[in-house]
Amino acid sequence: MKGNAPKAVSDRAVNPFDAIAARMERLSGAMSQNDGVRIFNDLYLAVTRAVGAEFANDRFEDPAFLSRLAPIFSDLYFDAVERDAAKRTVSRVWVPLFEKRFQSGIAPLQFVIAGMNAHINYDLAIALVAASSELGYDLELDSAHHRDHLRVNTTLACVMDEVREHFETTIARSVVTALGMFDQFRRIARARENTWTQAQNLVALHDTPFKREQHLLARARTVGFVSRTLLGQCCAQDLAAAPASAEPTCSRPTAAWRRGSPA
């Protein structure tokens, strides 16, 4: 049985979220405003800053766990960005977002949801297994690191409430509701709670590499299909039906949750 006792962070002055946020800021600075990947990146940046502030204020029981999980998790996203830039093969869960990043007729919230779907519903379980393995942890429920995992959900929910409020006030709500985007947004947010079980399943398959590989392949196909479906719902045809005074439904406004990101 592996230990689950929280491990001390050797240097509490080092906040791992600072370096991650800085890297995301550089990415945003190199991307155009109408880039769907940037729209997701800016949400991710806002969440990273928020969790980083919680980390700096000693709000977590096992900071050592988050110190390893955060970079492992974010590196899976950064790897997709780098592979796409280098014209190399991107993980299939990220392919829909990168393929459609400049396509017109896709609402900003759709890009946000597609990115969250790929990163939460596929990458997070892999990162949880890697971080816990490095620290010699079991993925037990109600352990200190599990409670920290759930605590991040609360921070994420607060940031996402800002995102939801922004889109509700700047986009014709009837159009977004018709596409079911807000429902999808809430479902994917709740999916983070289920990633712990997904990670436990991966651990259980550790001694059967072929089954583990097939499990991940099936999961990647499902997650990729969901993102492709989400981004395939075009809202351009609804522009003509929007009130003349309304902002364009498929515009990509600078949201409140993107404050502080490079212009």
C-alpha positions in Angstrom: 0.0 0.0 0.0 1.4 3.3 -1.0 1.4 6.2 1.4 -1.0 9.1 1.2 0.5 11.4 3.8 0.9 15.0 2.4 4.5 15.8 1.5 6.0 19.1 2.3 7.0 21.5 -0.4 10.7 22.2 -0.2 10.3 25.9 -1.1 6.9 27.3 -0.3 8.0 30.6 -2.0 7.9 28.8 -5.4 4.4 28.9 -6.8 4.2 26.5 -9.7 1.2 28.3 -11.1 3.2 31.4 -11.8 5.4 29.8 -14.4 2.4 28.1 -16.0 0.5 31.4 -16.2 3.5 33.2 -17.6 3.7 30.6 -20.4 0.0 31.0 -21.2 0.4 34.8 -21.3 3.2 34.4 -23.9 0.9 32.2 -25.9 -2.0 34.7 -25.9 0.4 37.4 -26.9 1.4 35.4 -30.0 -2.2 34.5 -31.0 -4.8 36.7 -32.7 -8.1 37.7 -31.0 -10.2 35.5 -33.4 -8.2 32.4 -32.6 -10.3 29.7 -30.9 -7.3 28.3 -29.2 -6.5 31.7 -27.7 -10.1 31.9 -26.4 -9.6 28.6 -24.5 -6.1 29.6 -23.5 -7.4 32.8 -21.8 -10.0 30.8 -19.8 -7.2 28.4 -18.8 -5.0 31.4 -17.8 -7.8 32.8 -15.6 -8.3 29.5 -13.8 -4.5 29.1 -13.4 -4.2 32.5 -11.8 -7.2 31.8 -9.5 -5.8 28.5 -8.3 -2.4 30.0 -8.0 -3.8 32.7 -5.7 -5.3 29.9 -3.6 -2.0 28.1 -3.5 -0.1 31.2 -2.4 -2.6 31.6 0.4 -2.0 28.1 1.7 -5.6 26.9 1.0 -4.6 23.4 0.1 -3.8 20.5 2.4 -1.2 18.9 0.1 0.6 21.6 -1.9 3.2 19.1 -3.0 0.6 17.2 -4.9 -0.6 20.3 -6.7 3.0 21.3 -7.4 3.4 18.2 -9.4 0.0 17.9 -10.9 -0.3 21.4 -12.3 2.8 21.3 -14.5 2.1 17.7 -15.7 -1.5 18.6 -16.5 -0.7 21.9 -18.3 2.2 20.3 -20.3 -0.3 18.1 -22.0 -2.0 21.2 -23.4 1.3 22.9 -24.1 2.4 19.8 -26.0 -0.7 20.0 -28.2 0.1 23.7 -29.0 3.7 23.0 -29.8 2.9 20.0 -32.0 0.3 22.0 -33.9 2.8 24.8 -34.5 5.4 22.4 -35.7 2.9 20.7 -38.0 3.3 17.4 -36.1 0.5 15.0 -35.1 -1.7 16.4 -32.3 -3.5 14.2 -29.8 -6.8 13.3 -31.3 -8.7 14.9 -28.4 -7.2 18.3 -29.3 -7.5 17.9 -33.1 -11.1 19.4 -33.5 -10.1 22.6 -31.6 -6.9 23.2 -33.6 -8.6 22.3 -36.9 -11.4 24.8 -36.4 -9.6 27.5 -34.4 -10.2 30.1 -37.1 -13.4 28.9 -38.5 -16.2 31.5 -38.7 -19.6 30.9 -37.3 -18.4 29.3 -34.1 -19.3 31.1 -30.9 -16.5 31.8 -28.4 -18.2 29.6 -25.8 -18.0 26.6 -28.1 -14.2 27.0 -28.3 -14.0 27.2 -24.5 -16.1 24.0 -24.1 -14.2 22.1 -26.7 -10.9 22.9 -24.9 -12.3 22.0 -21.5 -13.7 18.8 -22.9 -10.3 17.7 -24.2 -8.3 18.8 -21.2 -10.6 17.6 -18.4 -12.3 14.5 -19.9 -9.0 13.0 -21.2 -5.8 14.8 -20.1 -6.6 15.2 -16.4 -6.9 11.5 -15.5 -3.5 10.9 -17.1 -2.0 13.7 -15.2 -3.5 12.5 -11.9 -2.0 9.1 -12.4 1.4 10.5 -13.2 1.5 12.9 -10.3 0.3 10.3 -7.8 2.8 7.8 -9.1 5.7 10.2 -8.7 4.7 10.9 -5.1 3.9 7.3 -4.2 0.3 8.0 -3.6 -2.8 5.9 -3.9 -5.8 7.6 -5.5 -7.9 7.1 -2.5 -11.2 9.0 -1.9 -11.2 11.6 0.9 -7.4 11.7 1.0 -5.7 15.1 1.3 -4.9 15.2 -2.4 -8.4 14.1 -3.3 -9.9 16.9 -1.2 -7.6 19.4 -2.9 -8.7 18.1 -6.2 -12.3 18.8 -5.2 -11.3 22.2 -3.8 -10.0 23.2 -7.3 -13.5 22.5 -8.6 -14.9 25.3 -6.5 -12.3 27.8 -7.8 -13.0 26.6 -11.4 -16.7 27.1 -10.8 -16.2 30.7 -9.7 -14.2 31.6 -12.9 -16.7 29.8 -15.1 -19.5 31.8 -13.5 -17.8 34.9 -14.8 -17.5 33.4 -18.2 -21.2 32.4 -18.2 -22.3 35.8 -17.1 -20.2 37.4 -19.8 -21.6 35.4 -22.6 -25.1 35.7 -21.3 -24.9 39.5 -21.5 -22.9 40.0 -24.7 -24.3 37.2 -26.9 -27.9 36.8 -28.0 -28.9 34.3 -25.3 -31.6 32.7 -27.4 -29.1 31.6 -29.9 -26.6 30.1 -27.4 -29.5 28.4 -25.5 -30.7 26.9 -28.8 -27.3 25.4 -29.3 -27.4 24.0 -25.8 -24.0 25.5 -25.0 -24.8 26.5 -21.4 -25.9 23.0 -20.6 -22.8 21.6 -22.2 -20.7 24.1 -20.2 -22.2 23.0 -16.9 -21.8 19.3 -17.8 -18.2 19.5 -18.7 -17.5 21.5 -15.5 -19.0 18.7 -13.4 -17.0 16.2 -15.3 -13.9 17.2 -13.4 -15.3 15.4 -10.4 -15.5 12.1 -12.4 -11.8 12.3 -13.5 -10.7 10.7 -10.2 -12.6 7.5 -11.0 -11.1 7.6 -14.5 -7.6 7.9 -13.0 -8.4 4.9 -10.7 -9.4 2.9 -13.7 -6.1 3.7 -15.4 -4.2 2.6 -12.3 -6.2 -0.7 -12.3 -5.1 -1.3 -15.9 -1.4 -0.7 -15.1 -0.4 -4.4 -15.3 -2.3 -4.9 -18.6 -0.7 -2.4 -21.0 -2.7 -3.6 -24.0 -6.0 -3.1 -22.2 -4.8 0.2 -20.9 -3.8 1.4 -24.4 -7.2 0.3 -25.8 -9.0 2.0 -23.0 -7.2 5.3 -23.6 -7.8 4.9 -27.4 -11.5 4.5 -26.9 -11.6 7.4 -24.5 -9.7 9.6 -26.9 -12.1 8.7 -29.7 -15.1 9.6 -27.6 -13.7 12.9 -26.3 -12.6 13.9 -29.7 -16.0 13.1 -31.2 -17.7 15.2 -28.5 -15.4 18.2 -29.3 -16.0 17.8 -33.0 -19.8 17.7 -32.4 -19.6 20.8 -30.2 -17.7 22.8 -32.7 -19.9 21.6 -35.6 -22.9 23.4 -34.3 -22.7 26.6 -36.3 -24.5 29.7 -35.1 -23.8 31.9 -38.2 -27.2 31.3 -39.7 -28.8 32.8 -36.6 -27.2 36.2 -37.1 -30.0 37.5 -39.3 -32.6 36.6 -36.7 -30.9 38.6 -33.9 -32.2 42.0 -33.0 -30.5 44.9 -34.9 -29.2 46.3 -31.6 -27.7 43.0 -30.5 -24.0 42.4 -30.8 -23.0 39.8 -33.5 -23.7 36.4 -32.2 -20.5 34.9 -33.3 -18.2 37.8 -32.3 -15.2 37.1 -30.1 -15.4 39.9 -27.5 -12.8 40.6 -24.9 -14.4 39.2 -21.8 -14.1 40.2 -18.2 -12.4 36.9 -17.4 -9.7 37.8 -20.0 -8.6 40.9 -18.1 -4.9 41.1 -17.9 -4.2 38.9 -20.9 -2.0 40.4 -23.6 -3.8 42.4 -26.2 
